[in-house]
């Protein structure tokens, strides 16, 4: 069995999605499954391996850049179409001497494979569901809903990243009986080795947010909470548009906490350990709107691996990972007063912080990339009988 993973977008981006998929491919290879990652021309293999922290990856993991050279006379064709076609051809080639599992995680690429797959192709198609367009309600893109319907009806297997998302999937879409559906959680992409440690003496305390910066992430809640928790500084690590970051910075200024909000911008995965060594806790203040109550929050799995308390909005998908009082605390979405109360409580109780940190690290073992790879490998082998 060989796994083929075609990427539709360029690698080395600031998106958590890329890190999870590449790390998963590395873990599959370490588990003894040959994996070929197909990606657009751009970075070389060494750069990809270094960026995603795969220096110790198995020899069974290959990265193949699709260097396209084509000319078309008489009609117009998009680069995307040619690139996806090239990935399909490569998958056929890799599967001709055995059994190939095409591991898809981007809707346009998955749609291309289901449209042009032949009955004779020696491959099975598995699509990993990270989001559902219908969760946007009135803002849903009808074209993407149609693509989801087609892909879900046509692939051989679906990996769903939370139980909450799986419940919406089977409620809102038609899934054929022949399609094997498994809930397999995401894994931590944090590159460091962490052990619980006593807090170092320093002036003030630091709560960190890691991830993309946009309205649904609820960062305004964390900023407002600082006004009621004067012992704490908020460190924000991740990418956001300059316009939206400016809006949040102005909100912090008006709340009187501008000097206690530290903006780090996007950092490469390998830069995180030395940056967040100062963290006392982590926050996930996501809103309860649209997809947020259902999807997996990638940052949550990284938080666990850092062995610090997690303060998270009480959402269905979050409750699958955060044990209230065991590895962190939950607070009502949008409630900055409740979040501030938890920050103040932690600041007064170092023993509680240590216990929650140990609980987070214990939980992290259940969501390692190795565990994820084992679950996926078992699913793939089941599909091939």
C-alpha angles and dihedrals in degrees: 000000000000127000118218117195115188116194117211096194131049119275127237092055129143091249120117089213092070094049093051095048095046092046089049091052089051091051092048089054091048087053090058101264115128109235130190117192115201117202141165121272111275125080119046122239095259091054092050092048092049095045094052096040096245097139091127095044121138123265084242090074116088131180115205120189113210104225103192124201115174144142127199125198124194101011140046123251129177126236089233092058093050092046093050090046089053090052091051091050091049091049090053090050093049092048098046095091097041143343122321128196112200107210107204127184105162121074101222092050091046090050091053092052095049092047097051104029114122123220088239095054111121095226144091121216121226120183122197112217113215098158142003122225093215089065087075090069112197091005093060117128105235092208091057091047088055091049091050091050091052095046095046091050094048111039123090096226142016127207111200118194101213138024089234092056091046090055091055092044095057091040099050103031138048110246115187117233091239090063113095110222122195132173107224116169124224122257137229116273093188107132099207134091107235133191124181109266137184113260114264116236111255141136111280132346132271129221115187134208118197121189147051119330117230135122099273090059090073098223091153087069092057091046093051090047091061090067088065096040106055094173092068139080121199117222115196116198118182148062126297135153114271089239095056094040087053091053091052092046090053090049089053091049092051091048089054094244102098091117091054097053112086118197114205101169122209116338129190114250093251091055095059102080095060091042100052098039084103094058119122095177142353130231134210106182097170119163124243093238131115113331099353099092091054111035128084112258104220093201090062092067091049090050091056091054091055093065096229132120116276122217108196141169111258101251128149095247092045092052088061089068110021115071106204105236093003106075100355143330134276124219132186111274112262094013106126092172091059091047091050090051091055092049091052091047092053092048090056096047117052091170090058090050091052093048093050091047091054089048091052093052092047089053092047091068090067091056102045121134088244091058090047091050092051092053092047094046090052090050093049093050090048090054092054091048 
